[in-house]
């Protein structure tokens, strides 16, 4: 019998979560709190307990799974060097724990005949119709409640030694709170604080860019109830408003929400020594897209500005049934013809970036992050009543929209309410932020660690697995 050692020494909340006897365990942790390594260790223990049986590992999307779980497995498994591709043998890449890997079926066969089936919550067909002895889910905040129900119902193999459901992620209001924030039989939530991880490199927490309230979720593992104004980091009569006018020569970008008959357009410039500033906007009501596109072009020409790129909603790709043209095509053709767009109309199709709470938090943190730094501003002339009072009825512009955009007064969701009046400009700004900067992602711990922080190998035995079993 061969003995393998895994470089895993659980600490604090990880140990508590491993030892929790409940059928369903959520390790609710901040970034860098050790959630993913705990999840892989749980999968290994379940494999030892259930030889020859299949378990499932679910991520919000397959691309995210490749970036997180695949990488964590390579880092975790003894003698693993990389994820197998092409004709490479799984055991040569992932070490002796793995017998085979099917990239077509996304199934990994382990040393004892057990299978790890990789599923995506975005693709329900990857979960439907199967029976598993155990399951692990990563980042449930990015998963729909229906996908959670499907995942839950698939853990039902009556041959299983323990129908264990191991869940790891940043807590978020909504269905996660309903499922884990309230007492329930055979279910437990264990908090893992980022600061409690002894293996984090220096400066990790300081490198994050989070708004103050959301830092409690992403650093403390708390459920955070959001209420009131969505963009509380925008200070309408303070530091968020700056005396900046549009100037040729600065890097210039556009932000556009097609918005039916009430489209929203903003001009954003990089101002040296300050950051990004919304310097102009076009506010209209009951206006055809072609007319609005012409107005945007005229505004840019009047200042002598040319946009490097313009960020918008991918919904604009849809063709109009009467004209055969898409919104994206109308604006692209008009702005290009006027010579005010040198780049492209850009939009994100990534479901993680398209997730509204993610984009909202990324935008909120641009206004002010948890360290107090500000990177996004609004020009003062866009806030002055002499200008905003001339806007069409119900059209607020970026300044008024940021002040009025609110969360529901009742309920547990963290998605802002849609009023049809005060969301077009915040939506356009969100498309710009996620298009240019992406959503919040935790820094790469390995890349930050220039020194050796390898952990001593440990045979975890607190009711868990012993490496001699291999």
Helices and strands as residue ranges (DSSP letters): H 12-19, E 24-29, H 35-49, E 54-59, H 62-65, I 66-70, H 71-76, H 90-94, E 98-102, E 107-110, E 115-120, G 124-126, E 134-138, G 140-142, H 145-154, E 164-169, H 175-180, E 187-192, G 194-196, G 205-207, H 212-220, E 241-242, E 252-257, E 264-271, E 275-283, H 289-303, E 309-311, G 314-317, H 327-337, E 345-346, H 351-354, H 356-367, E 376-379, G 380-382, H 385-388, H 397-404, H 424-437, H 445-448, G 467-469
